[in-house]
Amino acid sequence: MTALAFILGVLPLATSTGGGRAGARQAVGVTIIGCILAARLSGSSSYRCCLR
């Protein structure tokens, strides 16, 4: 639940548009979301393996 809230909080950063450094903000936002998703998915799969 915390990971989902964090991803939703970073979503405006990943979809930012406008002048200035919007491209850099998008890159940081997408990277953060990808890393959180990867950590969440790898944690879920390793937890399931330990339960067997």
PDB file of N, CA, C and O in Angstrom:
ATOM      1  N   MET A   1       0.824  -1.184   0.000  1.00  0.00           N
ATOM      2  CA  MET A   1       0.000   0.000   0.000  1.00  0.00           C
ATOM      3  C   MET A   1       0.876   1.257   0.000  1.00  0.00           C
ATOM      4  O   MET A   1       0.551   2.241  -0.665  1.00  0.00           O
ATOM      5  N   THR A   2       1.969   1.224   0.735  1.00  0.00           N
ATOM      6  CA  THR A   2       2.867   2.378   0.780  1.00  0.00           C
ATOM      7  C   THR A   2       3.523   2.604  -0.579  1.00  0.00           C
ATOM      8  O   THR A   2       3.678   3.744  -1.015  1.00  0.00           O
ATOM      9  N   ALA A   3       3.904   1.525  -1.240  1.00  0.00           N
ATOM     10  CA  ALA A   3       4.529   1.663  -2.564  1.00  0.00           C
ATOM     11  C   ALA A   3       3.546   2.269  -3.559  1.00  0.00           C
ATOM     12  O   ALA A   3       3.930   3.090  -4.392  1.00  0.00           O
ATOM     13  N   LEU A   4       2.297   1.873  -3.475  1.00  0.00           N
ATOM     14  CA  LEU A   4       1.279   2.417  -4.367  1.00  0.00           C
ATOM     15  C   LEU A   4       1.087   3.909  -4.107  1.00  0.00           C
ATOM     16  O   LEU A   4       0.984   4.692  -5.052  1.00  0.00           O
ATOM     17  N   ALA A   5       1.037   4.303  -2.858  1.00  0.00           N
ATOM     18  CA  ALA A   5       0.893   5.717  -2.518  1.00  0.00           C
ATOM     19  C   ALA A   5       2.101   6.519  -3.008  1.00  0.00           C
ATOM     20  O   ALA A   5       1.948   7.641  -3.492  1.00  0.00           O
ATOM     21  N   PHE A   6       3.285   5.952  -2.884  1.00  0.00           N
ATOM     22  CA  PHE A   6       4.491   6.638  -3.353  1.00  0.00           C
ATOM     23  C   PHE A   6       4.473   6.809  -4.866  1.00  0.00           C
ATOM     24  O   PHE A   6       4.821   7.872  -5.380  1.00  0.00           O
ATOM     25  N   ILE A   7       4.068   5.762  -5.575  1.00  0.00           N
ATOM     26  CA  ILE A   7       4.000   5.828  -7.036  1.00  0.00           C
ATOM     27  C   ILE A   7       2.990   6.876  -7.468  1.00  0.00           C
ATOM     28  O   ILE A   7       3.255   7.656  -8.383  1.00  0.00           O
ATOM     29  N   LEU A   8       1.834   6.900  -6.818  1.00  0.00           N
ATOM     30  CA  LEU A   8       0.827   7.903  -7.162  1.00  0.00           C
ATOM     31  C   LEU A   8       1.315   9.316  -6.839  1.00  0.00           C
ATOM     32  O   LEU A   8       0.949  10.268  -7.528  1.00  0.00           O
ATOM     33  N   GLY A   9       2.119   9.457  -5.822  1.00  0.00           N
ATOM     34  CA  GLY A   9       2.684  10.752  -5.487  1.00  0.00           C
ATOM     35  C   GLY A   9       3.731  11.229  -6.478  1.00  0.00           C
ATOM     36  O   GLY A   9       3.882  12.431  -6.693  1.00  0.00           O
ATOM     37  N   VAL A  10       4.450  10.299  -7.079  1.00  0.00           N
ATOM     38  CA  VAL A  10       5.507  10.640  -8.032  1.00  0.00           C
ATOM     39  C   VAL A  10       4.950  10.761  -9.452  1.00  0.00           C
ATOM     40  O   VAL A  10       5.632  11.279 -10.336  1.00  0.00           O
ATOM     41  N   LEU A  11       3.751  10.303  -9.676  1.00  0.00           N
ATOM     42  CA  LEU A  11       3.151  10.326 -11.010  1.00  0.00           C
ATOM     43  C   LEU A  11       3.134  11.722 -11.642  1.00  0.00           C
ATOM     44  O   LEU A  11       3.446  11.833 -12.827  1.00  0.00           O
ATOM     45  N   PRO A  12       2.785  12.797 -10.916  1.00  0.00           N
ATOM     46  CA  PRO A  12       2.852  14.120 -11.546  1.00  0.00           C
ATOM     47  C   PRO A  12       4.271  14.497 -11.992  1.00  0.00           C
ATOM     48  O   PRO A  12       4.440  15.211 -12.981  1.00  0.00           O
ATOM     49  N   LEU A  13       5.266  14.030 -11.282  1.00  0.00           N
ATOM     50  CA  LEU A  13       6.651  14.285 -11.678  1.00  0.00           C
ATOM     51  C   LEU A  13       6.963  13.588 -12.992  1.00  0.00           C
ATOM     52  O   LEU A  13       7.635  14.153 -13.855  1.00  0.00           O
ATOM     53  N   ALA A  14       6.477  12.361 -13.146  1.00  0.00           N
ATOM     54  CA  ALA A  14       6.756  11.584 -14.353  1.00  0.00           C
ATOM     55  C   ALA A  14       5.987  12.104 -15.560  1.00  0.00           C
ATOM     56  O   ALA A  14       6.404  11.883 -16.697  1.00  0.00           O
ATOM     57  N   THR A  15       4.881  12.785 -15.333  1.00  0.00           N
ATOM     58  CA  THR A  15       4.076  13.288 -16.445  1.00  0.00           C
ATOM     59  C   THR A  15       4.200  14.795 -16.604  1.00  0.00           C
ATOM     60  O   THR A  15       3.363  15.419 -17.256  1.00  0.00           O
ATOM     61  N   SER A  16       5.220  15.380 -16.023  1.00  0.00           N
ATOM     62  CA  SER A  16       5.376  16.834 -16.066  1.00  0.00           C
ATOM     63  C   SER A  16       5.645  17.314 -17.491  1.00  0.00           C
ATOM     64  O   SER A  16       6.337  16.665 -18.275  1.00  0.00           O
ATOM     65  N   THR A  17       5.080  18.454 -17.786  1.00  0.00           N
ATOM     66  CA  THR A  17       5.299  19.103 -19.073  1.00  0.00           C
ATOM     67  C   THR A  17       5.588  20.573 -18.802  1.00  0.00           C
ATOM     68  O   THR A  17       5.422  21.051 -17.680  1.00  0.00           O
ATOM     69  N   GLY A  18       6.002  21.254 -19.793  1.00  0.00           N
ATOM     70  CA  GLY A  18       6.242  22.679 -19.636  1.00  0.00           C
ATOM     71  C   GLY A  18       7.673  23.038 -19.975  1.00  0.00           C
ATOM     72  O   GLY A  18       8.470  22.208 -20.412  1.00  0.00           O
ATOM     73  N   GLY A  19       7.962  24.301 -19.757  1.00  0.00           N
ATOM     74  CA  GLY A  19       9.289  24.802 -20.089  1.00  0.00           C
ATOM     75  C   GLY A  19      10.320  24.426 -19.038  1.00  0.00           C
ATOM     76  O   GLY A  19      10.022  23.786 -18.029  1.00  0.00           O
ATOM     77  N   GLY A  20      11.503  24.838 -19.311  1.00  0.00           N
ATOM     78  CA  GLY A  20      12.575  24.578 -18.348  1.00  0.00           C
ATOM     79  C   GLY A  20      13.094  23.164 -18.419  1.00  0.00           C
ATOM     80  O   GLY A  20      13.412  22.662 -19.497  1.00  0.00           O
ATOM     81  N   ARG A  21      13.179  22.531 -17.288  1.00  0.00           N
ATOM     82  CA  ARG A  21      13.793  21.216 -17.188  1.00  0.00           C
ATOM     83  C   ARG A  21      12.753  20.113 -17.028  1.00  0.00           C
ATOM     84  O   ARG A  21      12.966  19.171 -16.265  1.00  0.00           O
ATOM     85  N   ALA A  22      11.632  20.217 -17.737  1.00  0.00           N
ATOM     86  CA  ALA A  22      10.568  19.212 -17.630  1.00  0.00           C
ATOM     87  C   ALA A  22      11.057  17.837 -18.085  1.00  0.00           C
ATOM     88  O   ALA A  22      10.647  16.819 -17.528  1.00  0.00           O
ATOM     89  N   GLY A  23      11.925  17.803 -19.086  1.00  0.00           N
ATOM     90  CA  GLY A  23      12.454  16.519 -19.561  1.00  0.00           C
ATOM     91  C   GLY A  23      13.271  15.811 -18.497  1.00  0.00           C
ATOM     92  O   GLY A  23      13.197  14.590 -18.362  1.00  0.00           O
ATOM     93  N   ALA A  24      14.041  16.564 -17.747  1.00  0.00           N
ATOM     94  CA  ALA A  24      14.831  15.976 -16.659  1.00  0.00           C
ATOM     95  C   ALA A  24      13.923  15.480 -15.544  1.00  0.00           C
ATOM     96  O   ALA A  24      14.173  14.429 -14.953  1.00  0.00           O
ATOM     97  N   ARG A  25      12.869  16.235 -15.257  1.00  0.00           N
ATOM     98  CA  ARG A  25      11.917  15.805 -14.224  1.00  0.00           C
ATOM     99  C   ARG A  25      11.213  14.520 -14.640  1.00  0.00           C
ATOM    100  O   ARG A  25      11.015  13.624 -13.820  1.00  0.00           O
ATOM    101  N   GLN A  26      10.839  14.430 -15.907  1.00  0.00           N
ATOM    102  CA  GLN A  26      10.193  13.209 -16.400  1.00  0.00           C
ATOM    103  C   GLN A  26      11.115  12.017 -16.263  1.00  0.00           C
ATOM    104  O   GLN A  26      10.682  10.944 -15.842  1.00  0.00           O
ATOM    105  N   ALA A  27      12.364  12.185 -16.609  1.00  0.00           N
ATOM    106  CA  ALA A  27      13.319  11.076 -16.526  1.00  0.00           C
ATOM    107  C   ALA A  27      13.475  10.598 -15.089  1.00  0.00           C
ATOM    108  O   ALA A  27      13.521   9.395 -14.833  1.00  0.00           O
ATOM    109  N   VAL A  28      13.554  11.531 -14.159  1.00  0.00           N
ATOM    110  CA  VAL A  28      13.673  11.156 -12.745  1.00  0.00           C
ATOM    111  C   VAL A  28      12.402  10.458 -12.277  1.00  0.00           C
ATOM    112  O   VAL A  28      12.475   9.453 -11.570  1.00  0.00           O
ATOM    113  N   GLY A  29      11.241  10.978 -12.660  1.00  0.00           N
ATOM    114  CA  GLY A  29       9.971  10.370 -12.252  1.00  0.00           C
ATOM    115  C   GLY A  29       9.798   8.958 -12.777  1.00  0.00           C
ATOM    116  O   GLY A  29       9.381   8.065 -12.040  1.00  0.00           O
ATOM    117  N   VAL A  30      10.110   8.753 -14.031  1.00  0.00           N
ATOM    118  CA  VAL A  30       9.980   7.418 -14.630  1.00  0.00           C
ATOM    119  C   VAL A  30      10.956   6.441 -13.981  1.00  0.00           C
ATOM    120  O   VAL A  30      10.610   5.285 -13.739  1.00  0.00           O
ATOM    121  N   THR A  31      12.159   6.897 -13.705  1.00  0.00           N
ATOM    122  CA  THR A  31      13.156   6.041 -13.050  1.00  0.00           C
ATOM    123  C   THR A  31      12.705   5.639 -11.655  1.00  0.00           C
ATOM    124  O   THR A  31      12.838   4.477 -11.272  1.00  0.00           O
ATOM    125  N   ILE A  32      12.180   6.577 -10.901  1.00  0.00           N
ATOM    126  CA  ILE A  32      11.709   6.278  -9.543  1.00  0.00           C
ATOM    127  C   ILE A  32      10.564   5.272  -9.585  1.00  0.00           C
ATOM    128  O   ILE A  32      10.549   4.305  -8.823  1.00  0.00           O
ATOM    129  N   ILE A  33       9.610   5.505 -10.476  1.00  0.00           N
ATOM    130  CA  ILE A  33       8.466   4.584 -10.571  1.00  0.00           C
ATOM    131  C   ILE A  33       8.936   3.191 -10.980  1.00  0.00           C
ATOM    132  O   ILE A  33       8.481   2.195 -10.417  1.00  0.00           O
ATOM    133  N   GLY A  34       9.843   3.114 -11.955  1.00  0.00           N
ATOM    134  CA  GLY A  34      10.347   1.808 -12.388  1.00  0.00           C
ATOM    135  C   GLY A  34      11.074   1.062 -11.282  1.00  0.00           C
ATOM    136  O   GLY A  34      10.910  -0.148 -11.128  1.00  0.00           O
ATOM    137  N   CYS A  35      11.874   1.784 -10.513  1.00  0.00           N
ATOM    138  CA  CYS A  35      12.615   1.135  -9.424  1.00  0.00           C
ATOM    139  C   CYS A  35      11.689   0.662  -8.314  1.00  0.00           C
ATOM    140  O   CYS A  35      11.879  -0.426  -7.771  1.00  0.00           O
ATOM    141  N   ILE A  36      10.700   1.459  -7.976  1.00  0.00           N
ATOM    142  CA  ILE A  36       9.747   1.050  -6.938  1.00  0.00           C
ATOM    143  C   ILE A  36       8.947  -0.165  -7.394  1.00  0.00           C
ATOM    144  O   ILE A  36       8.731  -1.094  -6.616  1.00  0.00           O
ATOM    145  N   LEU A  37       8.509  -0.162  -8.641  1.00  0.00           N
ATOM    146  CA  LEU A  37       7.775  -1.322  -9.162  1.00  0.00           C
ATOM    147  C   LEU A  37       8.659  -2.575  -9.169  1.00  0.00           C
ATOM    148  O   LEU A  37       8.205  -3.657  -8.796  1.00  0.00           O
ATOM    149  N   ALA A  38       9.906  -2.430  -9.586  1.00  0.00           N
ATOM    150  CA  ALA A  38      10.810  -3.580  -9.612  1.00  0.00           C
ATOM    151  C   ALA A  38      11.055  -4.113  -8.204  1.00  0.00           C
ATOM    152  O   ALA A  38      11.068  -5.325  -7.990  1.00  0.00           O
ATOM    153  N   ALA A  39      11.248  -3.220  -7.256  1.00  0.00           N
ATOM    154  CA  ALA A  39      11.467  -3.652  -5.880  1.00  0.00           C
ATOM    155  C   ALA A  39      10.226  -4.330  -5.319  1.00  0.00           C
ATOM    156  O   ALA A  39      10.325  -5.330  -4.608  1.00  0.00           O
ATOM    157  N   ARG A  40       9.074  -3.790  -5.636  1.00  0.00           N
ATOM    158  CA  ARG A  40       7.819  -4.363  -5.146  1.00  0.00           C
ATOM    159  C   ARG A  40       7.583  -5.752  -5.726  1.00  0.00           C
ATOM    160  O   ARG A  40       7.205  -6.677  -5.008  1.00  0.00           O
ATOM    161  N   LEU A  41       7.807  -5.890  -7.026  1.00  0.00           N
ATOM    162  CA  LEU A  41       7.575  -7.182  -7.672  1.00  0.00           C
ATOM    163  C   LEU A  41       8.600  -8.225  -7.228  1.00  0.00           C
ATOM    164  O   LEU A  41       8.244  -9.383  -7.006  1.00  0.00           O
ATOM    165  N   SER A  42       9.850  -7.834  -7.098  1.00  0.00           N
ATOM    166  CA  SER A  42      10.865  -8.800  -6.664  1.00  0.00           C
ATOM    167  C   SER A  42      10.650  -9.185  -5.200  1.00  0.00           C
ATOM    168  O   SER A  42      10.885 -10.333  -4.823  1.00  0.00           O
ATOM    169  N   GLY A  43      10.216  -8.257  -4.392  1.00  0.00           N
ATOM    170  CA  GLY A  43       9.925  -8.566  -2.992  1.00  0.00           C
ATOM    171  C   GLY A  43       8.744  -9.501  -2.849  1.00  0.00           C
ATOM    172  O   GLY A  43       8.750 -10.392  -1.999  1.00  0.00           O
ATOM    173  N   SER A  44       7.726  -9.302  -3.680  1.00  0.00           N
ATOM    174  CA  SER A  44       6.547 -10.168  -3.640  1.00  0.00           C
ATOM    175  C   SER A  44       6.881 -11.583  -4.067  1.00  0.00           C
ATOM    176  O   SER A  44       6.415 -12.547  -3.460  1.00  0.00           O
ATOM    177  N   SER A  45       7.684 -11.710  -5.109  1.00  0.00           N
ATOM    178  CA  SER A  45       8.011 -13.051  -5.611  1.00  0.00           C
ATOM    179  C   SER A  45       8.932 -13.784  -4.636  1.00  0.00           C
ATOM    180  O   SER A  45       8.788 -14.993  -4.453  1.00  0.00           O
ATOM    181  N   SER A  46       9.869 -13.081  -4.011  1.00  0.00           N
ATOM    182  CA  SER A  46      10.759 -13.755  -3.074  1.00  0.00           C
ATOM    183  C   SER A  46       9.990 -14.133  -1.803  1.00  0.00           C
ATOM    184  O   SER A  46      10.296 -15.153  -1.184  1.00  0.00           O
ATOM    185  N   TYR A  47       9.019 -13.346  -1.414  1.00  0.00           N
ATOM    186  CA  TYR A  47       8.208 -13.669  -0.249  1.00  0.00           C
ATOM    187  C   TYR A  47       7.387 -14.919  -0.500  1.00  0.00           C
ATOM    188  O   TYR A  47       7.251 -15.762   0.386  1.00  0.00           O
ATOM    189  N   ARG A  48       6.836 -15.045  -1.710  1.00  0.00           N
ATOM    190  CA  ARG A  48       6.045 -16.230  -2.047  1.00  0.00           C
ATOM    191  C   ARG A  48       6.917 -17.484  -2.096  1.00  0.00           C
ATOM    192  O   ARG A  48       6.468 -18.567  -1.720  1.00  0.00           O
ATOM    193  N   CYS A  49       8.151 -17.342  -2.554  1.00  0.00           N
ATOM    194  CA  CYS A  49       9.045 -18.495  -2.610  1.00  0.00           C
ATOM    195  C   CYS A  49       9.391 -19.005  -1.205  1.00  0.00           C
ATOM    196  O   CYS A  49       9.547 -20.207  -0.991  1.00  0.00           O
ATOM    197  N   CYS A  50       9.506 -18.087  -0.271  1.00  0.00           N
ATOM    198  CA  CYS A  50       9.857 -18.471   1.104  1.00  0.00           C
ATOM    199  C   CYS A  50       8.710 -19.160   1.821  1.00  0.00           C
ATOM    200  O   CYS A  50       8.932 -19.906   2.775  1.00  0.00           O
ATOM    201  N   LEU A  51       7.492 -18.920   1.374  1.00  0.00           N
ATOM    202  CA  LEU A  51       6.335 -19.526   2.025  1.00  0.00           C
ATOM    203  C   LEU A  51       6.132 -20.981   1.637  1.00  0.00           C
ATOM    204  O   LEU A  51       5.445 -21.720   2.342  1.00  0.00           O
ATOM    205  N   ARG A  52       6.716 -21.395   0.539  1.00  0.00           N
ATOM    206  CA  ARG A  52       6.508 -22.770   0.075  1.00  0.00           C
ATOM    207  C   ARG A  52       7.316 -23.749   0.856  1.00  0.00           C
ATOM    208  O   ARG A  52       7.256 -24.950   0.592  1.00  0.00           O
TER     209      ARG A  52
END
